[in-house]
Amino acid sequence: MLKILGRTSSLNVRKVLWTCDELGLAYEREDWGKGFASTQNPEFLALNLNGLVPVLIDEQGALYESNTICRYLAARYGGGHLLPAVVRPRAVVEQWMDWQATELNPTWGYAFLALGRPTPGYDDAAQIAASVQAWNGVMTILEQQLRITGAHVAGHDFSVADVVMGVSVHRWVATPMDRAELPAVEAYYARLKQRPAFGPWARNDVP
Protein backbone atom coordinates (compact mmCIF):
# COMPACT_ATOMS: atom_id res chain seq x y z
CA MET A 1 0.00 0.00 0.00
CA LEU A 2 1.11 3.55 -0.69
CA LYS A 3 2.26 5.62 2.26
CA ILE A 4 2.09 9.42 2.25
CA LEU A 5 4.01 11.48 4.79
CA GLY A 6 2.61 14.93 5.48
CA ARG A 7 -0.02 16.97 7.28
CA THR A 8 -3.32 17.79 5.57
CA SER A 9 -2.90 21.51 6.27
CA SER A 10 -0.21 21.47 3.56
CA LEU A 11 -1.47 22.44 0.12
CA ASN A 12 1.18 20.23 -1.47
CA VAL A 13 0.09 17.22 0.56
CA ARG A 14 -3.52 17.81 -0.44
CA LYS A 15 -2.54 17.67 -4.13
CA VAL A 16 -1.25 14.15 -3.64
CA LEU A 17 -4.22 13.02 -1.56
CA TRP A 18 -6.68 14.35 -4.12
CA THR A 19 -4.80 12.59 -6.91
CA CYS A 20 -4.95 9.31 -4.99
CA ASP A 21 -8.67 9.77 -4.40
CA GLU A 22 -9.31 10.52 -8.09
CA LEU A 23 -7.52 7.30 -8.97
CA GLY A 24 -9.20 5.25 -6.24
CA LEU A 25 -5.87 4.35 -4.66
CA ALA A 26 -5.64 3.08 -1.11
CA TYR A 27 -2.99 4.72 1.04
CA GLU A 28 -1.83 5.25 4.56
CA ARG A 29 -0.94 8.74 5.72
CA GLU A 30 1.28 9.85 8.57
CA ASP A 31 1.32 13.39 10.00
CA TRP A 32 4.68 15.10 9.52
CA GLY A 33 5.55 18.77 9.57
CA LYS A 34 4.36 21.79 11.52
CA GLY A 35 2.64 20.67 14.71
CA PHE A 36 3.57 17.04 14.18
CA ALA A 37 6.75 14.96 13.81
CA SER A 38 9.64 17.14 12.68
CA THR A 39 10.72 16.83 9.07
CA GLN A 40 14.25 17.55 10.30
CA ASN A 41 14.40 14.18 12.02
CA PRO A 42 17.09 11.92 10.56
CA GLU A 43 14.35 9.40 9.77
CA PHE A 44 12.58 11.89 7.53
CA LEU A 45 15.71 13.44 6.03
CA ALA A 46 16.78 9.98 4.92
CA LEU A 47 13.70 10.06 2.66
CA ASN A 48 13.86 13.71 1.57
CA LEU A 49 16.98 15.75 2.19
CA ASN A 50 14.96 18.94 1.69
CA GLY A 51 12.98 18.22 4.86
CA LEU A 52 9.67 19.03 3.19
CA VAL A 53 6.32 17.27 2.82
CA PRO A 54 4.90 15.39 1.05
CA VAL A 55 6.86 12.19 0.60
CA LEU A 56 5.35 9.20 -1.16
CA ILE A 57 6.64 5.73 -0.31
CA ASP A 58 5.84 2.67 -2.38
CA GLU A 59 7.60 -0.60 -3.15
CA GLN A 60 10.21 1.29 -5.17
CA GLY A 61 11.17 3.65 -2.37
CA ALA A 62 10.60 7.31 -1.55
CA LEU A 63 9.57 10.06 -3.96
CA TYR A 64 9.14 13.77 -3.23
CA GLU A 65 8.11 17.06 -4.90
CA SER A 66 4.33 17.20 -4.94
CA ASN A 67 3.76 17.80 -8.66
CA THR A 68 6.18 15.02 -9.51
CA ILE A 69 4.34 12.65 -7.19
CA CYS A 70 1.03 13.58 -8.83
CA ARG A 71 2.48 12.96 -12.30
CA TYR A 72 3.94 9.65 -11.19
CA LEU A 73 0.66 8.42 -9.74
CA ALA A 74 -1.33 9.55 -12.76
CA ALA A 75 1.13 7.97 -15.19
CA ARG A 76 1.37 4.70 -13.29
CA TYR A 77 -2.25 4.18 -12.30
CA GLY A 78 -4.34 6.51 -14.45
CA GLY A 79 -4.31 4.70 -17.77
CA GLY A 80 -4.17 8.03 -19.60
CA HIS A 81 -7.14 9.38 -17.65
CA LEU A 82 -5.42 12.14 -15.66
CA LEU A 83 -2.21 12.40 -17.69
CA PRO A 84 -2.40 11.83 -21.46
CA ALA A 85 -0.09 9.25 -22.99
CA VAL A 86 0.22 11.27 -26.22
CA VAL A 87 3.26 13.53 -26.00
CA ARG A 88 1.79 16.92 -26.96
CA PRO A 89 -1.37 16.83 -24.82
CA ARG A 90 0.72 15.54 -21.94
CA ALA A 91 3.14 18.46 -22.36
CA VAL A 92 0.24 20.91 -22.12
CA VAL A 93 -0.90 19.32 -18.85
CA GLU A 94 2.63 19.46 -17.48
CA GLN A 95 3.01 23.05 -18.69
CA TRP A 96 0.15 24.17 -16.44
CA MET A 97 1.41 22.08 -13.55
CA ASP A 98 4.76 23.86 -13.83
CA TRP A 99 3.00 27.22 -14.13
CA GLN A 100 1.15 26.54 -10.89
CA ALA A 101 4.41 25.83 -9.10
CA THR A 102 6.64 28.51 -10.60
CA GLU A 103 4.36 31.42 -11.52
CA LEU A 104 1.21 31.21 -9.38
CA ASN A 105 2.32 29.89 -6.01
CA PRO A 106 5.23 32.30 -5.38
CA THR A 107 2.87 35.30 -5.53
CA TRP A 108 0.69 34.40 -2.56
CA GLY A 109 3.32 33.57 0.07
CA TYR A 110 3.26 36.80 2.05
CA ALA A 111 -0.46 37.49 1.69
CA PHE A 112 -1.45 33.99 2.72
CA LEU A 113 0.79 33.97 5.79
CA ALA A 114 -0.60 37.35 6.77
CA LEU A 115 -4.30 36.81 6.04
CA GLY A 116 -5.05 33.13 5.42
CA ARG A 117 -2.88 31.56 8.07
CA PRO A 118 -1.77 34.49 10.27
CA THR A 119 1.90 34.06 11.10
CA PRO A 120 4.10 36.28 13.29
CA GLY A 121 6.28 38.56 11.21
CA TYR A 122 3.89 38.82 8.28
CA ASP A 123 2.23 42.10 9.19
CA ASP A 124 3.74 44.68 6.84
CA ALA A 125 0.81 46.37 5.09
CA ALA A 126 2.80 47.28 2.00
CA GLN A 127 4.06 43.75 1.48
CA ILE A 128 0.58 42.33 2.05
CA ALA A 129 -0.86 44.68 -0.56
CA ALA A 130 1.92 43.85 -3.04
CA SER A 131 1.40 40.12 -2.59
CA VAL A 132 -2.38 40.41 -2.99
CA GLN A 133 -1.90 42.47 -6.15
CA ALA A 134 0.58 39.98 -7.58
CA TRP A 135 -1.66 37.06 -6.68
CA ASN A 136 -4.69 38.60 -8.35
CA GLY A 137 -2.58 39.55 -11.35
CA VAL A 138 -1.39 36.01 -11.99
CA MET A 139 -4.90 34.67 -11.44
CA THR A 140 -6.06 36.81 -14.38
CA ILE A 141 -3.81 34.65 -16.59
CA LEU A 142 -5.69 31.58 -15.39
CA GLU A 143 -8.93 33.46 -16.10
CA GLN A 144 -7.85 34.04 -19.70
CA GLN A 145 -6.91 30.40 -20.18
CA LEU A 146 -10.22 29.15 -18.78
CA ARG A 147 -12.11 31.47 -21.10
CA ILE A 148 -10.27 29.84 -23.99
CA THR A 149 -10.89 26.24 -22.92
CA GLY A 150 -14.33 26.77 -21.40
CA ALA A 151 -13.70 23.78 -19.19
CA HIS A 152 -10.42 22.79 -17.59
CA VAL A 153 -7.01 24.36 -17.49
CA ALA A 154 -5.31 22.18 -20.11
CA GLY A 155 -8.36 21.73 -22.32
CA HIS A 156 -11.74 20.02 -22.29
CA ASP A 157 -10.83 17.05 -20.10
CA PHE A 158 -10.08 17.05 -16.38
CA SER A 159 -6.44 16.24 -15.74
CA VAL A 160 -3.85 16.16 -13.00
CA ALA A 161 -3.16 19.81 -13.89
CA ASP A 162 -6.59 20.61 -12.46
CA VAL A 163 -5.69 18.85 -9.24
CA VAL A 164 -2.65 20.99 -8.61
CA MET A 165 -4.40 24.12 -9.89
CA GLY A 166 -7.55 23.39 -7.93
CA VAL A 167 -5.89 23.44 -4.53
CA SER A 168 -4.28 26.79 -5.39
CA VAL A 169 -7.59 28.22 -6.57
CA HIS A 170 -9.17 27.01 -3.35
CA ARG A 171 -6.51 28.87 -1.37
CA TRP A 172 -7.21 32.04 -3.38
CA VAL A 173 -10.95 31.74 -2.70
CA ALA A 174 -10.56 30.87 0.99
CA THR A 175 -8.07 33.62 1.90
CA PRO A 176 -9.88 36.70 3.29
CA MET A 177 -8.70 39.48 0.98
CA ASP A 178 -9.86 41.66 -1.89
CA ARG A 179 -10.07 39.39 -4.91
CA ALA A 180 -10.32 40.33 -8.55
CA GLU A 181 -13.60 39.50 -10.26
CA LEU A 182 -12.76 36.44 -12.31
CA PRO A 183 -15.98 34.73 -13.43
CA ALA A 184 -14.29 31.96 -15.41
CA VAL A 185 -12.15 31.05 -12.39
CA GLU A 186 -15.21 31.07 -10.14
CA ALA A 187 -17.11 28.79 -12.54
CA TYR A 188 -14.07 26.52 -12.77
CA TYR A 189 -13.83 26.29 -9.00
CA ALA A 190 -17.54 25.45 -8.78
CA ARG A 191 -17.04 22.61 -11.31
CA LEU A 192 -14.09 21.25 -9.39
CA LYS A 193 -16.03 21.25 -6.13
CA GLN A 194 -18.59 18.94 -7.73
CA ARG A 195 -15.95 16.22 -7.95
CA PRO A 196 -16.32 13.87 -4.95
CA ALA A 197 -12.55 13.49 -4.64
CA PHE A 198 -12.09 17.25 -4.21
CA GLY A 199 -14.71 17.65 -1.49
CA PRO A 200 -12.53 16.79 1.53
CA TRP A 201 -9.82 19.19 0.35
CA ALA A 202 -12.09 22.15 -0.47
CA ARG A 203 -13.33 23.00 3.01
CA ASN A 204 -13.49 26.67 3.97
CA ASP A 205 -11.51 25.99 7.15
CA VAL A 206 -8.57 24.53 5.21
CA PRO A 207 -7.21 27.27 2.93
Buried (B, 14 or more C-beta within 10 A) or exposed (E): EBEBBBBBBBBBBBBBBBBBBBBEBEBEBBBBBEEBBEBEEEEBEEBBEEBBBBBBBBEEEBBBBBBBBBBBBBBEBBEEBBBBEEEEBBEBBBEBBEBBBEEBBEBBBBBBBBBBEEEEEBEEEEBBBBBBBBBBEBBBEBBEBBEEBEBBBBBEBBBBBBBBBBBBBBBBBBBEBEBBEBEBBBBBBEBBBEBEBBEEBBEEEBB
